[in-house]
Amino acid sequence: MPAPAKANWGRDYTWNGSGWTGVPRTDFDNVPIAESGEDWWYDLCVLKDGSGNPIGYAAAGYNTMQNWGYDDELGCRTSEPSPTVDPSGIAQFESISRRKGELRTWLARYDL
């Protein structure tokens, strides 16, 4: 199952040619797959009932959302992208206007 395309908190950043402009994210918006981020499941395990019968799966991993970041409530931390792309970012298909986005941990449960 793919991760949501946008978080219902945080900021969407847009490159304006000389810096980033952040717009608060207040709700879920669907975006085309080409504009979304990525997700990765590190592990998947079977969930069983008291009799040992499979009832679902639990998955743990991470997701990102393109050009997405956050400011904490106190204004002490921001994940606004930097104005340059380092070599590791280029290796992950980043450009000055298209960034991977902040990494978020992810835990999901899927019932059978």
MODELLER restraints for C-alpha pairs under 7 A, 6 or more apart:
rsr = mdl.restraints
at = mdl.atoms
rsr.add(forms.Gaussian(group=physical.xy_distance, feature=features.Distance(at['CA:2:A'], at['CA:39:A']), mean=6.91, stdev=0.5))
rsr.add(forms.Gaussian(group=physical.xy_distance, feature=features.Distance(at['CA:3:A'], at['CA:39:A']), mean=6.26, stdev=0.5))
rsr.add(forms.Gaussian(group=physical.xy_distance, feature=features.Distance(at['CA:3:A'], at['CA:63:A']), mean=6.51, stdev=0.5))
rsr.add(forms.Gaussian(group=physical.xy_distance, feature=features.Distance(at['CA:5:A'], at['CA:30:A']), mean=5.93, stdev=0.5))
rsr.add(forms.Gaussian(group=physical.xy_distance, feature=features.Distance(at['CA:5:A'], at['CA:31:A']), mean=6.08, stdev=0.5))
rsr.add(forms.Gaussian(group=physical.xy_distance, feature=features.Distance(at['CA:5:A'], at['CA:36:A']), mean=5.38, stdev=0.5))
rsr.add(forms.Gaussian(group=physical.xy_distance, feature=features.Distance(at['CA:5:A'], at['CA:37:A']), mean=6.99, stdev=0.5))
rsr.add(forms.Gaussian(group=physical.xy_distance, feature=features.Distance(at['CA:5:A'], at['CA:65:A']), mean=6.24, stdev=0.5))
rsr.add(forms.Gaussian(group=physical.xy_distance, feature=features.Distance(at['CA:6:A'], at['CA:28:A']), mean=5.93, stdev=0.5))
rsr.add(forms.Gaussian(group=physical.xy_distance, feature=features.Distance(at['CA:6:A'], at['CA:29:A']), mean=6.26, stdev=0.5))
rsr.add(forms.Gaussian(group=physical.xy_distance, feature=features.Distance(at['CA:6:A'], at['CA:65:A']), mean=6.27, stdev=0.5))
rsr.add(forms.Gaussian(group=physical.xy_distance, feature=features.Distance(at['CA:7:A'], at['CA:28:A']), mean=6.32, stdev=0.5))
rsr.add(forms.Gaussian(group=physical.xy_distance, feature=features.Distance(at['CA:8:A'], at['CA:25:A']), mean=5.90, stdev=0.5))
rsr.add(forms.Gaussian(group=physical.xy_distance, feature=features.Distance(at['CA:8:A'], at['CA:26:A']), mean=5.33, stdev=0.5))
rsr.add(forms.Gaussian(group=physical.xy_distance, feature=features.Distance(at['CA:8:A'], at['CA:27:A']), mean=4.57, stdev=0.5))
rsr.add(forms.Gaussian(group=physical.xy_distance, feature=features.Distance(at['CA:8:A'], at['CA:28:A']), mean=5.32, stdev=0.5))
rsr.add(forms.Gaussian(group=physical.xy_distance, feature=features.Distance(at['CA:9:A'], at['CA:25:A']), mean=5.17, stdev=0.5))
rsr.add(forms.Gaussian(group=physical.xy_distance, feature=features.Distance(at['CA:9:A'], at['CA:26:A']), mean=5.68, stdev=0.5))
rsr.add(forms.Gaussian(group=physical.xy_distance, feature=features.Distance(at['CA:10:A'], at['CA:24:A']), mean=5.97, stdev=0.5))
rsr.add(forms.Gaussian(group=physical.xy_distance, feature=features.Distance(at['CA:10:A'], at['CA:25:A']), mean=5.40, stdev=0.5))
rsr.add(forms.Gaussian(group=physical.xy_distance, feature=features.Distance(at['CA:10:A'], at['CA:69:A']), mean=5.73, stdev=0.5))
rsr.add(forms.Gaussian(group=physical.xy_distance, feature=features.Distance(at['CA:10:A'], at['CA:70:A']), mean=4.16, stdev=0.5))
rsr.add(forms.Gaussian(group=physical.xy_distance, feature=features.Distance(at['CA:10:A'], at['CA:71:A']), mean=6.49, stdev=0.5))
rsr.add(forms.Gaussian(group=physical.xy_distance, feature=features.Distance(at['CA:11:A'], at['CA:22:A']), mean=5.63, stdev=0.5))
rsr.add(forms.Gaussian(group=physical.xy_distance, feature=features.Distance(at['CA:11:A'], at['CA:23:A']), mean=5.24, stdev=0.5))
rsr.add(forms.Gaussian(group=physical.xy_distance, feature=features.Distance(at['CA:11:A'], at['CA:24:A']), mean=4.39, stdev=0.5))
rsr.add(forms.Gaussian(group=physical.xy_distance, feature=features.Distance(at['CA:11:A'], at['CA:25:A']), mean=5.07, stdev=0.5))
rsr.add(forms.Gaussian(group=physical.xy_distance, feature=features.Distance(at['CA:11:A'], at['CA:68:A']), mean=5.74, stdev=0.5))
rsr.add(forms.Gaussian(group=physical.xy_distance, feature=features.Distance(at['CA:11:A'], at['CA:69:A']), mean=5.27, stdev=0.5))
rsr.add(forms.Gaussian(group=physical.xy_distance, feature=features.Distance(at['CA:11:A'], at['CA:70:A']), mean=5.31, stdev=0.5))
rsr.add(forms.Gaussian(group=physical.xy_distance, feature=features.Distance(at['CA:12:A'], at['CA:22:A']), mean=5.54, stdev=0.5))
rsr.add(forms.Gaussian(group=physical.xy_distance, feature=features.Distance(at['CA:12:A'], at['CA:23:A']), mean=5.29, stdev=0.5))
rsr.add(forms.Gaussian(group=physical.xy_distance, feature=features.Distance(at['CA:12:A'], at['CA:24:A']), mean=6.48, stdev=0.5))
rsr.add(forms.Gaussian(group=physical.xy_distance, feature=features.Distance(at['CA:12:A'], at['CA:25:A']), mean=6.42, stdev=0.5))
rsr.add(forms.Gaussian(group=physical.xy_distance, feature=features.Distance(at['CA:12:A'], at['CA:67:A']), mean=5.89, stdev=0.5))
rsr.add(forms.Gaussian(group=physical.xy_distance, feature=features.Distance(at['CA:12:A'], at['CA:68:A']), mean=4.68, stdev=0.5))
rsr.add(forms.Gaussian(group=physical.xy_distance, feature=features.Distance(at['CA:12:A'], at['CA:69:A']), mean=6.50, stdev=0.5))
rsr.add(forms.Gaussian(group=physical.xy_distance, feature=features.Distance(at['CA:13:A'], at['CA:20:A']), mean=5.99, stdev=0.5))
rsr.add(forms.Gaussian(group=physical.xy_distance, feature=features.Distance(at['CA:13:A'], at['CA:21:A']), mean=5.43, stdev=0.5))
rsr.add(forms.Gaussian(group=physical.xy_distance, feature=features.Distance(at['CA:13:A'], at['CA:22:A']), mean=4.44, stdev=0.5))
rsr.add(forms.Gaussian(group=physical.xy_distance, feature=features.Distance(at['CA:13:A'], at['CA:23:A']), mean=6.45, stdev=0.5))
rsr.add(forms.Gaussian(group=physical.xy_distance, feature=features.Distance(at['CA:13:A'], at['CA:67:A']), mean=5.22, stdev=0.5))
rsr.add(forms.Gaussian(group=physical.xy_distance, feature=features.Distance(at['CA:13:A'], at['CA:68:A']), mean=6.00, stdev=0.5))
rsr.add(forms.Gaussian(group=physical.xy_distance, feature=features.Distance(at['CA:14:A'], at['CA:20:A']), mean=5.53, stdev=0.5))
rsr.add(forms.Gaussian(group=physical.xy_distance, feature=features.Distance(at['CA:14:A'], at['CA:21:A']), mean=5.27, stdev=0.5))
rsr.add(forms.Gaussian(group=physical.xy_distance, feature=features.Distance(at['CA:14:A'], at['CA:22:A']), mean=6.59, stdev=0.5))
rsr.add(forms.Gaussian(group=physical.xy_distance, feature=features.Distance(at['CA:15:A'], at['CA:21:A']), mean=6.45, stdev=0.5))
rsr.add(forms.Gaussian(group=physical.xy_distance, feature=features.Distance(at['CA:15:A'], at['CA:97:A']), mean=5.26, stdev=0.5))
rsr.add(forms.Gaussian(group=physical.xy_distance, feature=features.Distance(at['CA:19:A'], at['CA:83:A']), mean=6.21, stdev=0.5))
rsr.add(forms.Gaussian(group=physical.xy_distance, feature=features.Distance(at['CA:35:A'], at['CA:66:A']), mean=6.67, stdev=0.5))
rsr.add(forms.Gaussian(group=physical.xy_distance, feature=features.Distance(at['CA:36:A'], at['CA:65:A']), mean=5.62, stdev=0.5))
rsr.add(forms.Gaussian(group=physical.xy_distance, feature=features.Distance(at['CA:36:A'], at['CA:66:A']), mean=5.50, stdev=0.5))
rsr.add(forms.Gaussian(group=physical.xy_distance, feature=features.Distance(at['CA:37:A'], at['CA:64:A']), mean=4.96, stdev=0.5))
rsr.add(forms.Gaussian(group=physical.xy_distance, feature=features.Distance(at['CA:37:A'], at['CA:65:A']), mean=4.05, stdev=0.5))
rsr.add(forms.Gaussian(group=physical.xy_distance, feature=features.Distance(at['CA:37:A'], at['CA:66:A']), mean=4.79, stdev=0.5))
rsr.add(forms.Gaussian(group=physical.xy_distance, feature=features.Distance(at['CA:37:A'], at['CA:100:A']), mean=6.46, stdev=0.5))
rsr.add(forms.Gaussian(group=physical.xy_distance, feature=features.Distance(at['CA:38:A'], at['CA:63:A']), mean=5.50, stdev=0.5))
rsr.add(forms.Gaussian(group=physical.xy_distance, feature=features.Distance(at['CA:38:A'], at['CA:64:A']), mean=5.31, stdev=0.5))
rsr.add(forms.Gaussian(group=physical.xy_distance, feature=features.Distance(at['CA:38:A'], at['CA:65:A']), mean=6.76, stdev=0.5))
rsr.add(forms.Gaussian(group=physical.xy_distance, feature=features.Distance(at['CA:39:A'], at['CA:62:A']), mean=5.64, stdev=0.5))
rsr.add(forms.Gaussian(group=physical.xy_distance, feature=features.Distance(at['CA:39:A'], at['CA:63:A']), mean=4.03, stdev=0.5))
rsr.add(forms.Gaussian(group=physical.xy_distance, feature=features.Distance(at['CA:39:A'], at['CA:64:A']), mean=6.40, stdev=0.5))
rsr.add(forms.Gaussian(group=physical.xy_distance, feature=features.Distance(at['CA:40:A'], at['CA:61:A']), mean=5.48, stdev=0.5))
rsr.add(forms.Gaussian(group=physical.xy_distance, feature=features.Distance(at['CA:40:A'], at['CA:62:A']), mean=5.50, stdev=0.5))
rsr.add(forms.Gaussian(group=physical.xy_distance, feature=features.Distance(at['CA:40:A'], at['CA:63:A']), mean=6.37, stdev=0.5))
rsr.add(forms.Gaussian(group=physical.xy_distance, feature=features.Distance(at['CA:41:A'], at['CA:59:A']), mean=6.41, stdev=0.5))
rsr.add(forms.Gaussian(group=physical.xy_distance, feature=features.Distance(at['CA:41:A'], at['CA:60:A']), mean=5.60, stdev=0.5))
rsr.add(forms.Gaussian(group=physical.xy_distance, feature=features.Distance(at['CA:41:A'], at['CA:61:A']), mean=4.16, stdev=0.5))
rsr.add(forms.Gaussian(group=physical.xy_distance, feature=features.Distance(at['CA:41:A'], at['CA:62:A']), mean=6.62, stdev=0.5))
rsr.add(forms.Gaussian(group=physical.xy_distance, feature=features.Distance(at['CA:42:A'], at['CA:60:A']), mean=5.75, stdev=0.5))
rsr.add(forms.Gaussian(group=physical.xy_distance, feature=features.Distance(at['CA:42:A'], at['CA:61:A']), mean=4.84, stdev=0.5))
rsr.add(forms.Gaussian(group=physical.xy_distance, feature=features.Distance(at['CA:43:A'], at['CA:59:A']), mean=5.70, stdev=0.5))
rsr.add(forms.Gaussian(group=physical.xy_distance, feature=features.Distance(at['CA:43:A'], at['CA:60:A']), mean=5.53, stdev=0.5))
rsr.add(forms.Gaussian(group=physical.xy_distance, feature=features.Distance(at['CA:43:A'], at['CA:61:A']), mean=6.97, stdev=0.5))
rsr.add(forms.Gaussian(group=physical.xy_distance, feature=features.Distance(at['CA:44:A'], at['CA:57:A']), mean=6.66, stdev=0.5))
rsr.add(forms.Gaussian(group=physical.xy_distance, feature=features.Distance(at['CA:44:A'], at['CA:58:A']), mean=5.70, stdev=0.5))
rsr.add(forms.Gaussian(group=physical.xy_distance, feature=features.Distance(at['CA:44:A'], at['CA:59:A']), mean=4.42, stdev=0.5))
rsr.add(forms.Gaussian(group=physical.xy_distance, feature=features.Distance(at['CA:44:A'], at['CA:60:A']), mean=6.69, stdev=0.5))
rsr.add(forms.Gaussian(group=physical.xy_distance, feature=features.Distance(at['CA:45:A'], at['CA:57:A']), mean=5.58, stdev=0.5))
rsr.add(forms.Gaussian(group=physical.xy_distance, feature=features.Distance(at['CA:45:A'], at['CA:58:A']), mean=5.40, stdev=0.5))
rsr.add(forms.Gaussian(group=physical.xy_distance, feature=features.Distance(at['CA:45:A'], at['CA:59:A']), mean=6.57, stdev=0.5))
rsr.add(forms.Gaussian(group=physical.xy_distance, feature=features.Distance(at['CA:46:A'], at['CA:54:A']), mean=6.47, stdev=0.5))
rsr.add(forms.Gaussian(group=physical.xy_distance, feature=features.Distance(at['CA:46:A'], at['CA:56:A']), mean=5.99, stdev=0.5))
rsr.add(forms.Gaussian(group=physical.xy_distance, feature=features.Distance(at['CA:46:A'], at['CA:57:A']), mean=4.60, stdev=0.5))
rsr.add(forms.Gaussian(group=physical.xy_distance, feature=features.Distance(at['CA:46:A'], at['CA:58:A']), mean=6.54, stdev=0.5))
rsr.add(forms.Gaussian(group=physical.xy_distance, feature=features.Distance(at['CA:47:A'], at['CA:54:A']), mean=5.77, stdev=0.5))
rsr.add(forms.Gaussian(group=physical.xy_distance, feature=features.Distance(at['CA:47:A'], at['CA:55:A']), mean=5.65, stdev=0.5))
rsr.add(forms.Gaussian(group=physical.xy_distance, feature=features.Distance(at['CA:47:A'], at['CA:56:A']), mean=5.01, stdev=0.5))
rsr.add(forms.Gaussian(group=physical.xy_distance, feature=features.Distance(at['CA:47:A'], at['CA:57:A']), mean=5.21, stdev=0.5))
rsr.add(forms.Gaussian(group=physical.xy_distance, feature=features.Distance(at['CA:47:A'], at['CA:58:A']), mean=6.69, stdev=0.5))
rsr.add(forms.Gaussian(group=physical.xy_distance, feature=features.Distance(at['CA:48:A'], at['CA:54:A']), mean=4.34, stdev=0.5))
rsr.add(forms.Gaussian(group=physical.xy_distance, feature=features.Distance(at['CA:48:A'], at['CA:55:A']), mean=5.25, stdev=0.5))
rsr.add(forms.Gaussian(group=physical.xy_distance, feature=features.Distance(at['CA:49:A'], at['CA:55:A']), mean=6.34, stdev=0.5))
rsr.add(forms.Gaussian(group=physical.xy_distance, feature=features.Distance(at['CA:55:A'], at['CA:111:A']), mean=5.98, stdev=0.5))
rsr.add(forms.Gaussian(group=physical.xy_distance, feature=features.Distance(at['CA:55:A'], at['CA:112:A']), mean=5.41, stdev=0.5))
rsr.add(forms.Gaussian(group=physical.xy_distance, feature=features.Distance(at['CA:56:A'], at['CA:110:A']), mean=5.35, stdev=0.5))
rsr.add(forms.Gaussian(group=physical.xy_distance, feature=features.Distance(at['CA:56:A'], at['CA:111:A']), mean=4.08, stdev=0.5))
rsr.add(forms.Gaussian(group=physical.xy_distance, feature=features.Distance(at['CA:56:A'], at['CA:112:A']), mean=4.78, stdev=0.5))
rsr.add(forms.Gaussian(group=physical.xy_distance, feature=features.Distance(at['CA:57:A'], at['CA:109:A']), mean=5.73, stdev=0.5))
rsr.add(forms.Gaussian(group=physical.xy_distance, feature=features.Distance(at['CA:57:A'], at['CA:110:A']), mean=5.10, stdev=0.5))
rsr.add(forms.Gaussian(group=physical.xy_distance, feature=features.Distance(at['CA:57:A'], at['CA:111:A']), mean=6.44, stdev=0.5))
rsr.add(forms.Gaussian(group=physical.xy_distance, feature=features.Distance(at['CA:58:A'], at['CA:108:A']), mean=5.71, stdev=0.5))
rsr.add(forms.Gaussian(group=physical.xy_distance, feature=features.Distance(at['CA:58:A'], at['CA:109:A']), mean=4.54, stdev=0.5))
rsr.add(forms.Gaussian(group=physical.xy_distance, feature=features.Distance(at['CA:58:A'], at['CA:110:A']), mean=6.39, stdev=0.5))
rsr.add(forms.Gaussian(group=physical.xy_distance, feature=features.Distance(at['CA:59:A'], at['CA:107:A']), mean=5.72, stdev=0.5))
rsr.add(forms.Gaussian(group=physical.xy_distance, feature=features.Distance(at['CA:59:A'], at['CA:108:A']), mean=5.22, stdev=0.5))
rsr.add(forms.Gaussian(group=physical.xy_distance, feature=features.Distance(at['CA:59:A'], at['CA:109:A']), mean=6.45, stdev=0.5))
rsr.add(forms.Gaussian(group=physical.xy_distance, feature=features.Distance(at['CA:60:A'], at['CA:106:A']), mean=5.73, stdev=0.5))
rsr.add(forms.Gaussian(group=physical.xy_distance, feature=features.Distance(at['CA:60:A'], at['CA:107:A']), mean=4.56, stdev=0.5))
rsr.add(forms.Gaussian(group=physical.xy_distance, feature=features.Distance(at['CA:60:A'], at['CA:108:A']), mean=6.57, stdev=0.5))
rsr.add(forms.Gaussian(group=physical.xy_distance, feature=features.Distance(at['CA:61:A'], at['CA:105:A']), mean=5.97, stdev=0.5))
rsr.add(forms.Gaussian(group=physical.xy_distance, feature=features.Distance(at['CA:61:A'], at['CA:106:A']), mean=5.05, stdev=0.5))
rsr.add(forms.Gaussian(group=physical.xy_distance, feature=features.Distance(at['CA:61:A'], at['CA:107:A']), mean=6.47, stdev=0.5))
rsr.add(forms.Gaussian(group=physical.xy_distance, feature=features.Distance(at['CA:62:A'], at['CA:103:A']), mean=6.67, stdev=0.5))
rsr.add(forms.Gaussian(group=physical.xy_distance, feature=features.Distance(at['CA:62:A'], at['CA:104:A']), mean=5.42, stdev=0.5))
rsr.add(forms.Gaussian(group=physical.xy_distance, feature=features.Distance(at['CA:62:A'], at['CA:105:A']), mean=4.33, stdev=0.5))
rsr.add(forms.Gaussian(group=physical.xy_distance, feature=features.Distance(at['CA:62:A'], at['CA:106:A']), mean=4.78, stdev=0.5))
rsr.add(forms.Gaussian(group=physical.xy_distance, feature=features.Distance(at['CA:63:A'], at['CA:103:A']), mean=5.98, stdev=0.5))
rsr.add(forms.Gaussian(group=physical.xy_distance, feature=features.Distance(at['CA:63:A'], at['CA:104:A']), mean=5.42, stdev=0.5))
rsr.add(forms.Gaussian(group=physical.xy_distance, feature=features.Distance(at['CA:63:A'], at['CA:105:A']), mean=6.57, stdev=0.5))
rsr.add(forms.Gaussian(group=physical.xy_distance, feature=features.Distance(at['CA:63:A'], at['CA:106:A']), mean=6.64, stdev=0.5))
rsr.add(forms.Gaussian(group=physical.xy_distance, feature=features.Distance(at['CA:64:A'], at['CA:100:A']), mean=6.55, stdev=0.5))
rsr.add(forms.Gaussian(group=physical.xy_distance, feature=features.Distance(at['CA:64:A'], at['CA:101:A']), mean=5.48, stdev=0.5))
rsr.add(forms.Gaussian(group=physical.xy_distance, feature=features.Distance(at['CA:64:A'], at['CA:102:A']), mean=5.79, stdev=0.5))
rsr.add(forms.Gaussian(group=physical.xy_distance, feature=features.Distance(at['CA:64:A'], at['CA:103:A']), mean=5.02, stdev=0.5))
rsr.add(forms.Gaussian(group=physical.xy_distance, feature=features.Distance(at['CA:64:A'], at['CA:104:A']), mean=6.21, stdev=0.5))
rsr.add(forms.Gaussian(group=physical.xy_distance, feature=features.Distance(at['CA:65:A'], at['CA:100:A']), mean=6.59, stdev=0.5))
rsr.add(forms.Gaussian(group=physical.xy_distance, feature=features.Distance(at['CA:65:A'], at['CA:101:A']), mean=5.14, stdev=0.5))
rsr.add(forms.Gaussian(group=physical.xy_distance, feature=features.Distance(at['CA:65:A'], at['CA:102:A']), mean=6.95, stdev=0.5))
rsr.add(forms.Gaussian(group=physical.xy_distance, feature=features.Distance(at['CA:66:A'], at['CA:98:A']), mean=6.78, stdev=0.5))
rsr.add(forms.Gaussian(group=physical.xy_distance, feature=features.Distance(at['CA:66:A'], at['CA:99:A']), mean=5.70, stdev=0.5))
rsr.add(forms.Gaussian(group=physical.xy_distance, feature=features.Distance(at['CA:66:A'], at['CA:100:A']), mean=5.00, stdev=0.5))
rsr.add(forms.Gaussian(group=physical.xy_distance, feature=features.Distance(at['CA:66:A'], at['CA:101:A']), mean=4.84, stdev=0.5))
rsr.add(forms.Gaussian(group=physical.xy_distance, feature=features.Distance(at['CA:67:A'], at['CA:98:A']), mean=6.29, stdev=0.5))
rsr.add(forms.Gaussian(group=physical.xy_distance, feature=features.Distance(at['CA:67:A'], at['CA:99:A']), mean=5.11, stdev=0.5))
rsr.add(forms.Gaussian(group=physical.xy_distance, feature=features.Distance(at['CA:67:A'], at['CA:100:A']), mean=6.31, stdev=0.5))
rsr.add(forms.Gaussian(group=physical.xy_distance, feature=features.Distance(at['CA:67:A'], at['CA:101:A']), mean=4.88, stdev=0.5))
rsr.add(forms.Gaussian(group=physical.xy_distance, feature=features.Distance(at['CA:68:A'], at['CA:101:A']), mean=4.82, stdev=0.5))
rsr.add(forms.Gaussian(group=physical.xy_distance, feature=features.Distance(at['CA:68:A'], at['CA:102:A']), mean=6.24, stdev=0.5))
rsr.add(forms.Gaussian(group=physical.xy_distance, feature=features.Distance(at['CA:69:A'], at['CA:79:A']), mean=5.10, stdev=0.5))
rsr.add(forms.Gaussian(group=physical.xy_distance, feature=features.Distance(at['CA:69:A'], at['CA:80:A']), mean=6.00, stdev=0.5))
rsr.add(forms.Gaussian(group=physical.xy_distance, feature=features.Distance(at['CA:69:A'], at['CA:101:A']), mean=6.13, stdev=0.5))
rsr.add(forms.Gaussian(group=physical.xy_distance, feature=features.Distance(at['CA:69:A'], at['CA:102:A']), mean=5.38, stdev=0.5))
rsr.add(forms.Gaussian(group=physical.xy_distance, feature=features.Distance(at['CA:70:A'], at['CA:78:A']), mean=5.64, stdev=0.5))
rsr.add(forms.Gaussian(group=physical.xy_distance, feature=features.Distance(at['CA:70:A'], at['CA:79:A']), mean=5.50, stdev=0.5))
rsr.add(forms.Gaussian(group=physical.xy_distance, feature=features.Distance(at['CA:71:A'], at['CA:77:A']), mean=5.70, stdev=0.5))
rsr.add(forms.Gaussian(group=physical.xy_distance, feature=features.Distance(at['CA:71:A'], at['CA:78:A']), mean=4.36, stdev=0.5))
rsr.add(forms.Gaussian(group=physical.xy_distance, feature=features.Distance(at['CA:71:A'], at['CA:79:A']), mean=6.68, stdev=0.5))
rsr.add(forms.Gaussian(group=physical.xy_distance, feature=features.Distance(at['CA:72:A'], at['CA:78:A']), mean=6.61, stdev=0.5))
rsr.add(forms.Gaussian(group=physical.xy_distance, feature=features.Distance(at['CA:79:A'], at['CA:102:A']), mean=6.91, stdev=0.5))
rsr.add(forms.Gaussian(group=physical.xy_distance, feature=features.Distance(at['CA:84:A'], at['CA:96:A']), mean=6.42, stdev=0.5))
rsr.add(forms.Gaussian(group=physical.xy_distance, feature=features.Distance(at['CA:85:A'], at['CA:95:A']), mean=6.56, stdev=0.5))
rsr.add(forms.Gaussian(group=physical.xy_distance, feature=features.Distance(at['CA:85:A'], at['CA:96:A']), mean=6.14, stdev=0.5))
rsr.add(forms.Gaussian(group=physical.xy_distance, feature=features.Distance(at['CA:94:A'], at['CA:100:A']), mean=6.48, stdev=0.5))
